[in-house]
Amino acid sequence: MAKDYDPQMHTAEHVLNQTMIRLFGCGRCFSSHLNPGKSKCDYYFDRDLTVIDAAALESAVNIVLDQDLPVQERMVPRREAESLVNLSKLPASVGPDDPIRLVTIGDYDICPCIGAHVSSTGEVGRFCLISHGLLEKEAGSDTEQSVLRLRFKLV
């Protein structure tokens, strides 16, 4: 496995991503930095979260974690993976005949992933949103989309 993420934090990131999709209709984060102490995820999103949004997000993630859902991995042929998940972030080195590793969290989330995870969401702990806010657009940026940064920790 190429990525050496903290398994608890990495599993929390997957739950956070699916919760952002379900609550706000955005895509998975396009950038993340995961550490055992605190982490961040960046999303293309057109506004900051309200206080109510942030509380709902934190609560929804914790409800999923509290369900103690199984976290499983399986290797599937690329054609099967294409019918189940978005593969647009796969590295160019992944060939058309290479198997794809999918990580599932109960029936809540499925995602191609090479990182380490816990065996069930009950091992993650409590998700705490530390901060949220829109990042300023960089001059000369190739995208006009706003970026929402979420910082979080597990306790």
C-alpha positions in Angstrom: 0.0 0.0 0.0 1.4 3.3 -1.0 -0.3 5.6 1.4 0.6 5.5 5.1 -2.5 7.2 6.6 -3.6 6.7 10.2 -6.4 4.0 9.8 -8.9 5.8 12.1 -8.5 9.1 10.4 -8.5 7.6 6.9 -11.8 5.8 7.7 -13.3 9.0 9.1 -12.3 10.8 5.9 -14.3 8.3 3.8 -17.3 8.7 6.1 -16.9 12.5 5.9 -16.7 12.4 2.1 -19.9 10.4 1.7 -21.7 12.6 4.3 -20.7 15.7 2.3 -22.2 14.1 -0.8 -25.4 13.1 0.9 -26.0 16.4 2.8 -24.7 18.9 0.3 -24.5 17.2 -3.1 -20.8 18.0 -3.6 -18.2 15.5 -4.7 -15.6 13.8 -2.6 -12.7 16.0 -1.4 -10.1 16.7 -4.1 -7.4 17.2 -1.6 -6.7 15.9 1.9 -4.0 15.9 4.5 -4.5 13.2 7.1 -2.6 13.1 10.4 -3.5 11.3 13.7 -3.9 14.6 15.6 -5.9 16.6 13.1 -6.7 16.5 9.4 -8.1 18.6 6.6 -10.2 18.0 3.5 -10.8 20.5 0.6 -14.0 20.4 -1.4 -15.2 22.3 -4.4 -18.2 24.1 -2.8 -19.8 27.4 -3.4 -20.1 28.7 0.2 -19.0 28.3 3.7 -21.0 26.1 6.0 -23.5 27.7 8.4 -23.4 26.9 12.1 -26.4 24.7 11.5 -24.7 23.0 8.5 -21.5 22.3 10.5 -23.5 20.8 13.4 -25.5 18.7 11.1 -22.4 17.4 9.3 -20.6 16.6 12.6 -23.7 14.8 13.9 -24.3 12.8 10.7 -20.7 11.6 10.6 -20.9 10.5 14.2 -24.1 8.7 13.7 -22.4 6.6 10.9 -19.4 6.0 13.1 -21.5 4.9 16.0 -23.2 2.2 13.8 -20.0 0.1 14.0 -20.3 -0.6 10.3 -17.8 -3.1 8.8 -15.0 -1.7 6.7 -14.0 -4.1 4.0 -11.7 -4.2 1.0 -11.9 -6.3 -2.2 -10.2 -6.4 -5.5 -12.4 -6.2 -8.5 -11.8 -6.1 -12.3 -11.6 -2.5 -13.6 -14.8 -2.9 -15.7 -16.7 -3.9 -12.5 -15.2 -1.0 -10.6 -16.2 1.5 -13.4 -19.8 0.4 -12.9 -19.7 1.1 -9.1 -17.5 4.1 -8.5 -15.8 7.1 -10.1 -12.3 6.2 -11.2 -11.3 9.6 -12.5 -8.6 10.0 -9.8 -6.8 6.8 -10.5 -3.1 7.4 -11.4 -2.2 7.0 -15.0 0.0 4.1 -14.1 -3.1 2.0 -13.4 -3.7 -0.1 -16.6 -7.0 -1.1 -18.2 -6.6 -4.7 -17.0 -5.4 -3.9 -13.5 -7.7 -4.9 -10.6 -9.0 -2.0 -8.5 -9.1 -2.1 -4.7 -12.5 -1.0 -3.4 -13.1 -0.1 0.2 -16.7 -0.3 1.5 -18.1 1.0 4.7 -21.2 -1.0 5.4 -23.7 0.0 2.8 -22.8 3.7 3.4 -19.8 4.2 1.2 -17.7 2.6 -1.5 -14.5 4.1 -2.9 -11.4 3.0 -4.7 -8.6 3.3 -2.2 -5.1 2.0 -1.4 -4.8 3.2 2.2 -5.1 1.5 5.5 -8.5 1.4 7.4 -9.9 0.1 10.7 -12.1 -3.0 10.5 -15.2 -1.2 11.7 -16.4 2.4 12.2 -16.8 1.8 15.9 -12.9 1.9 16.1 -12.7 5.4 14.8 -13.8 7.5 17.8 -15.8 10.7 17.8 -15.5 13.1 14.8 -15.1 16.8 15.8 -15.2 19.5 13.2 -12.5 22.0 14.3 -13.0 24.7 11.6 -14.5 25.4 8.2 -14.2 28.2 5.7 -13.8 29.2 2.1 -10.2 29.6 0.8 -9.3 32.7 -1.1 -8.9 32.0 -4.8 -5.3 32.1 -6.0 -4.4 34.6 -8.7 -4.1 32.7 -12.0 -6.0 29.7 -10.7 -7.3 27.4 -13.4 -10.6 27.0 -11.7 -13.3 29.4 -10.8 -14.8 27.1 -8.2 -14.7 28.0 -4.6 -12.9 25.7 -2.1 -14.3 24.8 1.3 -11.7 23.6 3.8 -12.8 21.4 6.6 -10.4 20.7 9.5 -11.3 17.9 11.9 -9.9 15.7 14.7 -11.0 12.5 16.4 -11.4 12.1 20.1 
